[in-house]
């Protein structure tokens, strides 16, 4: 099947606009918490992937190690994360998500989901099912493509 370029352009634009709205809504929600958007992104990575080194976190966030170190210093001061020695190699220091950081992640994501739930109230059950299935399929295809691209 050949996908029409005007459809692709429309889908890309819609996805970009949706991502912008979600990001903006997320920033509004973050204003209720004592963290910055980059700190939230770092907490999300730690919540999703577990303990990481500064280098690993820097790579995920596309930031310089020095910038990530400053970010982690502020988060550690606010008791969101802590530095811990790796059990297998004492020279390696990992960043560990603390309960306060995990609680912020849960609360912000819950508020985002509540926002989305309110928007989806205008959709039928069939539309929601189709949207969920389509987005899941798109995500899987993009992940698969990304993994193929990395291995080349």
Backbone as a chain_set.jsonl record, in Angstrom:
{"seq": "XXXXXXXXXXXXXXXXXXXXXXXXXXXXXXXXXXXXXXXXXXXXXXXXXXXXXXXXXXXXXXXXXXXXXXXXXXXXXXXXXXXXXXXXXXXXXXXXXXXXXXXXXXXXXXXXXXXXXXXXXXXXXXXXXXXXXXXXXXXXXXXXXXXXXXXX", "coords": {"N": [[0.844, -1.19, 0.0], [0.526, 2.223, -0.784], [1.173, 5.121, 0.944], [-0.421, 8.206, 1.1], [1.203, 11.304, 0.62], [0.121, 13.713, 1.576], [-1.55, 12.808, 3.594], [0.333, 11.705, 5.331], [1.707, 14.042, 6.033], [-0.345, 15.392, 7.38], [-0.873, 13.632, 9.532], [1.634, 13.66, 10.794], [1.764, 16.347, 11.582], [-0.446, 16.488, 13.294], [0.362, 14.682, 15.319], [2.599, 16.06, 16.283], [1.415, 18.424, 17.238], [-0.282, 17.366, 19.215], [1.654, 16.26, 20.944], [2.893, 18.641, 21.737], [0.791, 19.895, 23.141], [0.371, 18.057, 25.23], [2.879, 18.234, 26.442], [2.848, 20.947, 27.229], [0.647, 20.927, 28.974], [1.659, 19.185, 30.849], [3.737, 20.773, 31.852], [2.283, 22.801, 33.067], [1.105, 21.334, 35.116], [3.421, 20.578, 36.454], [4.13, 22.965, 37.636], [2.985, 22.901, 40.098], [4.693, 21.486, 41.624], [7.922, 21.143, 43.248], [9.965, 21.091, 41.162], [11.893, 21.267, 38.096], [11.142, 21.19, 34.524], [13.313, 19.728, 33.126], [14.33, 18.243, 35.302], [12.123, 16.678, 35.881], [12.034, 15.083, 33.565], [14.425, 13.666, 33.896], [13.793, 12.269, 36.261], [11.704, 10.701, 35.269], [13.108, 8.995, 33.475], [14.744, 7.597, 35.3], [12.777, 6.385, 36.819], [11.611, 4.727, 34.919], [13.754, 3.176, 33.828], [15.363, 2.447, 35.972], [18.19, 2.555, 38.269], [20.888, 4.624, 37.16], [24.021, 5.634, 35.687], [25.641, 8.874, 35.66], [26.567, 9.346, 33.079], [24.981, 7.568, 31.533], [22.415, 8.621, 32.013], [22.781, 11.198, 31.004], [23.12, 10.616, 28.299], [20.567, 9.564, 27.638], [19.047, 11.851, 27.982], [20.105, 13.592, 26.205], [22.028, 15.497, 27.006], [24.937, 17.342, 28.128], [27.424, 15.78, 30.181], [28.287, 17.39, 32.323], [26.164, 19.171, 32.62], [24.126, 17.411, 33.33], [25.177, 16.475, 35.721], [24.976, 18.796, 37.319], [22.192, 19.008, 37.359], [21.5, 16.619, 38.709], [22.773, 17.136, 41.142], [21.143, 19.217, 42.175], [18.709, 17.826, 42.353], [19.391, 15.871, 44.195], [19.911, 17.415, 46.443], [17.323, 18.251, 46.967], [16.242, 15.905, 47.815], [15.213, 14.039, 45.98], [16.583, 12.196, 44.529], [19.394, 9.944, 45.023], [22.923, 9.431, 45.193], [24.488, 6.365, 44.702], [26.85, 3.784, 45.408], [27.862, 1.395, 43.014], [27.085, -2.004, 43.389], [28.596, -4.027, 42.243], [30.859, -2.823, 41.215], [32.705, -0.694, 42.859], [33.74, 1.719, 42.015], [31.962, 2.828, 40.33], [29.29, 5.082, 40.264], [25.883, 5.295, 40.813], [22.742, 6.824, 40.011], [20.006, 6.976, 42.044], [16.52, 6.734, 42.304], [14.564, 8.278, 44.719], [11.896, 7.873, 47.187], [10.405, 10.288, 47.383], [10.855, 11.475, 44.868], [9.744, 9.486, 43.197], [7.103, 9.629, 43.999], [6.361, 12.172, 43.088], [6.541, 11.732, 40.307], [4.49, 9.789, 39.974], [2.219, 11.305, 40.789], [2.172, 13.469, 38.949], [1.916, 12.112, 36.494], [-0.511, 10.857, 36.984], [-2.207, 13.098, 37.067], [-1.9, 13.993, 34.432], [-3.077, 11.842, 33.096], [-5.662, 12.042, 34.058], [-6.391, 14.464, 32.878], [-6.297, 13.69, 30.134], [-8.255, 11.702, 30.205], [-10.518, 13.268, 30.615], [-10.626, 14.621, 28.156], [-11.054, 12.464, 26.45], [-13.631, 11.797, 27.06], [-15.367, 12.745, 25.192], [-15.29, 10.949, 23.153], [-16.386, 7.926, 21.492], [-16.72, 4.547, 22.73], [-15.764, 2.754, 20.803], [-14.179, 4.446, 19.238], [-12.192, 5.145, 21.088], [-11.078, 2.608, 21.601], [-10.092, 2.04, 19.017], [-8.25, 4.144, 18.686], [-6.439, 3.591, 20.778], [-5.471, 1.059, 19.96], [-4.358, 1.73, 17.439], [-2.386, 3.674, 18.118], [-0.754, 2.115, 19.735], [0.136, 0.22, 17.872], [1.506, 1.922, 16.077], [3.514, 2.872, 17.807], [4.87, 0.443, 18.382], [5.814, -0.211, 15.797], [7.489, 1.971, 15.282], [9.354, 1.669, 17.331], [10.476, -0.81, 16.621], [11.565, -0.135, 14.137], [13.427, 1.767, 14.985], [15.16, 0.188, 16.505], [16.16, -1.472, 14.488], [17.482, 0.413, 12.949], [19.48, 1.234, 14.767], [21.038, -1.069, 14.939], [22.302, -1.246, 12.529]], "CA": [[0.0, 0.0, 0.0], [1.231, 3.496, -0.828], [0.552, 6.122, 1.809], [-0.451, 9.531, 0.473], [2.081, 12.261, 1.301], [-0.673, 14.709, 2.306], [-2.0, 12.147, 4.82], [1.504, 11.627, 6.203], [1.938, 15.4, 6.538], [-1.408, 15.686, 8.343], [-0.642, 12.79, 10.718], [2.834, 14.18, 11.486], [1.396, 17.624, 12.192], [-1.336, 16.185, 14.422], [1.168, 14.096, 16.394], [3.432, 17.138, 16.826], [0.54, 19.313, 18.017], [-0.707, 16.617, 20.413], [2.821, 16.205, 21.83], [3.065, 19.987, 22.29], [-0.273, 20.126, 24.128], [0.67, 17.206, 26.386], [4.05, 18.83, 27.096], [2.409, 22.184, 27.876], [-0.199, 20.541, 30.113], [2.583, 18.633, 31.833], [4.463, 21.887, 32.487], [1.327, 23.456, 33.972], [0.992, 20.449, 36.281], [4.708, 20.641, 37.155], [4.198, 24.196, 38.425], [2.513, 22.584, 41.447], [5.732, 20.699, 42.286], [9.194, 21.878, 43.356], [10.976, 20.603, 40.221], [11.897, 21.864, 36.757], [10.873, 20.189, 33.485], [14.412, 18.77, 32.918], [14.39, 17.335, 36.45], [11.037, 15.707, 35.699], [12.47, 14.137, 32.527], [15.417, 12.79, 34.528], [13.07, 11.376, 37.18], [10.98, 9.724, 34.453], [14.067, 7.992, 33.0], [15.136, 6.763, 36.44], [11.599, 5.6, 37.186], [11.378, 3.729, 33.876], [14.905, 2.299, 33.562], [16.094, 2.093, 37.187], [19.408, 3.309, 38.562], [21.757, 4.905, 36.013], [25.164, 6.514, 35.908], [25.475, 10.212, 35.076], [26.774, 9.196, 31.636], [23.792, 6.94, 30.935], [21.318, 9.584, 32.088], [23.126, 12.262, 30.05], [22.855, 10.089, 26.964], [19.111, 9.478, 27.461], [18.461, 13.191, 27.967], [20.826, 14.382, 25.211], [22.664, 16.612, 27.701], [26.33, 17.146, 28.497], [27.574, 15.192, 31.519], [28.378, 18.464, 33.32], [24.791, 19.679, 32.815], [23.401, 16.366, 34.069], [25.717, 16.479, 37.087], [24.333, 19.924, 38.013], [20.787, 18.621, 37.527], [21.458, 15.599, 39.764], [23.128, 17.81, 42.402], [19.941, 19.909, 42.671], [17.697, 16.827, 42.731], [19.864, 15.212, 45.414], [19.694, 18.406, 47.506], [15.874, 18.251, 47.243], [15.906, 14.541, 48.259], [14.473, 13.322, 44.94], [17.477, 11.103, 44.131], [20.638, 9.845, 45.78], [24.025, 8.736, 44.531], [24.845, 5.117, 45.401], [27.946, 3.023, 44.795], [27.459, 0.159, 42.345], [27.454, -3.152, 44.223], [29.566, -4.859, 41.528], [32.067, -2.042, 40.953], [32.618, 0.433, 43.787], [34.166, 2.95, 41.343], [30.808, 3.327, 39.579], [28.241, 5.708, 41.076], [24.599, 5.307, 40.126], [21.723, 7.729, 40.527], [18.864, 6.168, 42.5], [15.279, 7.484, 42.548], [14.034, 8.149, 46.081], [10.431, 7.85, 47.292], [9.849, 11.621, 47.089], [10.896, 11.617, 43.402], [8.775, 8.543, 42.623], [5.769, 10.16, 44.307], [6.108, 13.275, 42.15], [6.276, 11.111, 38.995], [3.142, 9.187, 40.027], [1.198, 12.344, 40.876], [2.12, 14.218, 37.692], [1.356, 11.224, 35.468], [-1.936, 10.683, 37.302], [-2.911, 14.314, 36.637], [-1.922, 13.975, 32.961], [-4.063, 10.845, 32.688], [-6.972, 12.613, 34.366], [-6.627, 15.433, 31.797], [-6.605, 12.932, 28.918], [-9.547, 11.053, 30.414], [-11.537, 14.293, 30.379], [-10.697, 14.851, 26.711], [-11.608, 11.256, 25.811], [-15.059, 11.687, 27.381], [-16.097, 13.101, 23.979], [-15.103, 9.867, 22.185], [-17.151, 6.699, 21.726], [-15.897, 3.4, 23.154], [-15.114, 2.228, 19.6], [-13.114, 5.388, 18.865], [-11.11, 5.0, 22.068], [-10.432, 1.311, 21.324], [-9.34, 2.171, 17.768], [-7.133, 5.035, 18.964], [-5.473, 2.845, 21.599], [-4.87, 0.026, 19.111], [-3.556, 2.391, 16.404], [-1.198, 4.267, 18.733], [0.094, 1.004, 20.169], [0.741, -0.329, 16.663], [2.468, 2.918, 15.615], [4.627, 2.835, 18.752], [5.612, -0.806, 18.149], [6.506, -0.11, 14.506], [8.573, 2.949, 15.418], [10.374, 1.042, 18.178], [11.124, -1.835, 15.804], [12.37, 0.574, 13.149], [14.529, 2.392, 15.712], [16.101, -0.887, 16.858], [16.788, -1.887, 13.235], [18.389, 1.5, 12.579], [20.614, 1.209, 15.702], [21.873, -2.248, 14.721], [22.962, -1.177, 11.216]], "C": [[0.884, 1.246, 0.0], [0.465, 4.504, 0.014], [0.668, 7.485, 1.136], [0.362, 10.523, 1.301], [1.29, 13.307, 2.078], [-1.236, 14.113, 3.599], [-0.855, 12.062, 5.823], [1.768, 12.987, 6.841], [0.906, 15.755, 7.612], [-1.214, 14.905, 9.637], [0.549, 13.325, 11.517], [2.505, 15.47, 12.225], [0.495, 17.399, 13.418], [-0.557, 15.617, 15.601], [2.022, 15.169, 17.081], [2.605, 18.06, 17.707], [0.071, 18.64, 19.306], [0.436, 16.567, 21.422], [3.058, 17.56, 22.493], [2.038, 20.273, 23.38], [-0.007, 19.321, 25.393], [1.853, 17.783, 27.171], [3.655, 20.095, 27.854], [1.558, 21.881, 29.106], [0.67, 19.99, 31.229], [3.342, 19.727, 32.571], [3.548, 22.653, 33.443], [1.184, 22.644, 35.259], [2.271, 20.535, 37.12], [4.848, 21.897, 38.008], [3.752, 23.972, 39.866], [3.577, 21.867, 42.265], [7.058, 21.451, 42.28], [10.292, 21.329, 42.441], [10.82, 21.289, 38.87], [11.555, 20.782, 35.726], [12.058, 19.242, 33.213], [14.576, 17.786, 34.082], [13.305, 16.267, 36.331], [11.424, 14.651, 34.67], [13.482, 13.159, 33.111], [14.738, 11.795, 35.473], [12.293, 10.308, 36.412], [11.918, 8.625, 33.959], [14.46, 7.053, 34.123], [13.987, 5.865, 36.876], [11.39, 4.454, 36.205], [12.504, 2.703, 33.768], [15.652, 1.846, 34.806], [17.362, 2.924, 37.319], [20.292, 3.437, 37.323], [22.951, 5.719, 36.466], [24.834, 7.884, 35.316], [25.594, 10.127, 33.553], [25.57, 8.606, 30.934], [22.615, 7.907, 30.909], [21.548, 10.735, 31.107], [22.776, 11.844, 28.63], [21.353, 10.03, 26.68], [18.482, 10.853, 27.281], [19.096, 14.102, 26.918], [21.412, 15.649, 25.829], [24.14, 16.298, 27.932], [26.396, 16.572, 29.909], [27.613, 16.268, 32.604], [26.995, 19.041, 33.64], [23.979, 18.688, 33.637], [23.878, 16.301, 35.504], [25.078, 17.597, 37.901], [22.869, 19.61, 38.322], [20.64, 17.637, 38.689], [21.811, 16.213, 41.117], [21.905, 18.488, 43.014], [18.869, 18.918, 43.118], [18.103, 16.097, 44.017], [19.643, 16.128, 46.621], [18.225, 18.439, 47.929], [15.335, 16.867, 47.611], [14.997, 13.789, 47.289], [15.25, 12.094, 44.479], [18.642, 11.042, 45.108], [21.675, 9.127, 44.93], [24.365, 7.508, 45.368], [25.974, 4.426, 44.649], [27.379, 1.749, 44.194], [27.944, -1.018, 43.19], [28.524, -4.026, 43.574], [30.889, -4.147, 41.294], [31.983, -0.751, 41.753], [33.059, 1.766, 43.157], [33.0, 3.604, 40.616], [29.758, 3.877, 40.546], [26.972, 5.766, 40.232], [23.657, 6.294, 40.806], [20.486, 6.887, 40.822], [17.682, 7.083, 42.825], [14.792, 7.219, 43.966], [12.51, 8.231, 46.068], [9.796, 9.195, 46.928], [9.809, 11.87, 45.574], [9.869, 10.734, 42.727], [7.346, 9.034, 42.853], [5.412, 11.296, 43.352], [5.771, 12.721, 40.766], [4.847, 10.561, 38.962], [2.053, 10.253, 39.996], [1.054, 13.112, 39.562], [1.492, 13.359, 36.594], [-0.127, 10.992, 35.716], [-2.735, 11.903, 36.833], [-2.973, 14.413, 35.113], [-2.992, 13.012, 32.463], [-5.48, 11.334, 32.961], [-7.363, 13.64, 33.298], [-7.049, 14.707, 30.521], [-7.955, 12.232, 29.035], [-10.689, 12.039, 30.154], [-11.715, 14.582, 28.898], [-11.388, 13.675, 26.025], [-13.087, 11.024, 26.124], [-15.917, 11.97, 26.142], [-16.014, 12.032, 22.891], [-16.021, 8.696, 22.513], [-16.181, 5.603, 22.184], [-15.119, 2.855, 21.964], [-13.965, 3.135, 19.154], [-11.908, 5.28, 19.806], [-10.353, 3.692, 21.831], [-9.556, 1.396, 20.072], [-8.096, 3.046, 17.962], [-6.038, 4.299, 19.748], [-4.73, 1.808, 20.757], [-3.932, 0.647, 18.07], [-2.278, 2.991, 16.982], [-0.223, 3.192, 19.208], [0.842, 0.398, 18.982], [1.823, 0.624, 16.125], [3.709, 2.915, 16.499], [5.494, 1.593, 18.526], [6.421, -0.739, 16.858], [7.695, 0.857, 14.599], [9.702, 2.395, 16.285], [11.175, 0.024, 17.385], [12.047, -1.189, 14.779], [13.603, 1.206, 13.798], [15.604, 1.355, 16.078], [16.844, -1.392, 15.623], [17.839, -0.859, 12.829], [19.638, 1.488, 13.461], [21.569, 0.057, 15.389], [22.613, -2.211, 13.38], [24.301, -0.482, 11.288]], "O": [[1.883, 1.3, 0.717], [-0.733, 4.714, -0.177], [1.74, 7.862, 0.662], [0.231, 10.579, 2.524], [1.738, 13.749, 3.135], [-1.386, 14.824, 4.593], [-1.042, 12.312, 7.014], [2.022, 13.077, 8.043], [1.249, 16.349, 8.634], [-1.373, 15.46, 10.724], [0.493, 13.431, 12.742], [2.923, 15.659, 13.368], [0.665, 18.05, 14.449], [-0.779, 16.012, 16.746], [2.15, 15.182, 18.305], [3.037, 18.438, 18.796], [0.033, 19.271, 20.363], [0.227, 16.802, 22.612], [3.386, 17.622, 23.677], [2.377, 20.83, 24.424], [-0.144, 19.838, 26.502], [1.836, 17.817, 28.401], [4.078, 20.294, 28.992], [1.727, 22.505, 30.154], [0.453, 20.285, 32.405], [3.568, 19.624, 33.777], [3.986, 23.1, 34.503], [1.148, 23.203, 36.355], [2.21, 20.56, 38.35], [5.593, 21.905, 38.989], [4.094, 24.753, 40.754], [3.398, 21.657, 43.465], [7.295, 22.294, 41.415], [11.422, 21.124, 42.885], [9.759, 21.821, 38.544], [11.664, 19.591, 36.019], [11.831, 18.04, 33.078], [14.922, 16.624, 33.867], [13.536, 15.098, 36.64], [11.175, 13.463, 34.872], [13.407, 11.958, 32.852], [15.077, 10.612, 35.479], [12.225, 9.156, 36.838], [11.568, 7.446, 34.016], [14.506, 5.838, 33.926], [14.202, 4.715, 37.259], [11.036, 3.344, 36.603], [12.248, 1.506, 33.634], [16.493, 0.951, 34.721], [17.575, 3.878, 36.57], [20.432, 2.496, 36.542], [22.906, 6.404, 37.488], [23.869, 8.032, 34.567], [24.822, 10.754, 32.827], [25.174, 9.076, 29.867], [21.902, 8.003, 29.909], [20.61, 11.192, 30.454], [22.21, 12.62, 27.86], [20.917, 10.409, 25.594], [17.517, 11.014, 26.534], [18.678, 15.248, 26.754], [21.31, 16.735, 25.257], [24.544, 15.136, 27.93], [25.526, 16.846, 30.736], [27.044, 16.087, 33.68], [26.699, 19.359, 34.792], [23.232, 19.079, 34.535], [23.075, 16.094, 36.414], [24.68, 17.379, 39.045], [22.374, 19.909, 39.409], [19.769, 17.799, 39.544], [21.216, 15.852, 42.132], [21.649, 18.36, 44.211], [18.2, 19.131, 44.13], [17.247, 15.748, 44.831], [19.236, 15.67, 47.689], [17.918, 18.63, 49.106], [14.123, 16.675, 47.71], [14.133, 13.013, 47.697], [14.664, 11.084, 44.089], [18.853, 11.952, 45.909], [21.341, 8.32, 44.063], [24.511, 7.596, 46.587], [26.046, 4.475, 43.421], [26.52, 1.101, 44.79], [29.084, -1.024, 43.652], [29.281, -4.696, 44.276], [31.931, -4.794, 41.187], [31.273, 0.179, 41.369], [32.779, 2.829, 43.712], [33.042, 4.798, 40.318], [29.387, 3.22, 41.519], [26.987, 6.225, 39.09], [23.759, 6.561, 42.004], [19.984, 6.175, 39.952], [17.83, 8.08, 43.532], [14.628, 6.066, 44.365], [11.908, 8.612, 45.064], [8.772, 9.237, 46.247], [8.832, 12.415, 45.061], [9.194, 11.165, 41.792], [6.483, 8.869, 41.991], [4.284, 11.369, 42.865], [4.829, 13.184, 40.124], [4.089, 10.839, 38.032], [1.075, 10.122, 39.261], [-0.063, 13.376, 39.116], [0.632, 13.831, 35.851], [-0.915, 10.936, 34.772], [-3.817, 11.755, 36.265], [-3.977, 14.862, 34.56], [-3.726, 13.321, 31.524], [-6.394, 11.067, 32.18], [-8.515, 13.687, 32.866], [-8.048, 15.07, 29.9], [-8.713, 12.179, 28.067], [-11.699, 11.685, 29.546], [-12.84, 14.769, 28.435], [-12.208, 13.867, 25.127], [-13.721, 10.156, 25.525], [-17.05, 11.499, 26.046], [-16.604, 12.191, 21.823], [-16.392, 8.495, 23.669], [-14.967, 5.735, 22.033], [-13.94, 2.527, 22.096], [-12.908, 2.654, 18.744], [-10.758, 5.32, 19.369], [-9.122, 3.674, 21.859], [-8.431, 0.898, 20.055], [-7.02, 2.723, 17.46], [-4.858, 4.383, 19.41], [-3.506, 1.696, 20.835], [-2.832, 0.14, 17.848], [-1.203, 2.835, 16.402], [0.992, 3.351, 19.092], [2.032, 0.1, 19.075], [2.916, 0.189, 15.763], [4.831, 2.951, 15.995], [6.72, 1.693, 18.484], [7.577, -1.159, 16.824], [8.768, 0.588, 14.06], [10.877, 2.629, 16.0], [12.404, -0.008, 17.462], [13.175, -1.639, 14.577], [14.692, 1.181, 13.225], [16.801, 1.622, 15.971], [18.031, -1.706, 15.703], [18.943, -1.214, 12.417], [20.742, 1.708, 12.963], [22.781, 0.197, 15.556], [23.464, -3.063, 13.125], [24.98, -0.343, 10.271]]}, "num_chains": 1, "name": "protein.A"}
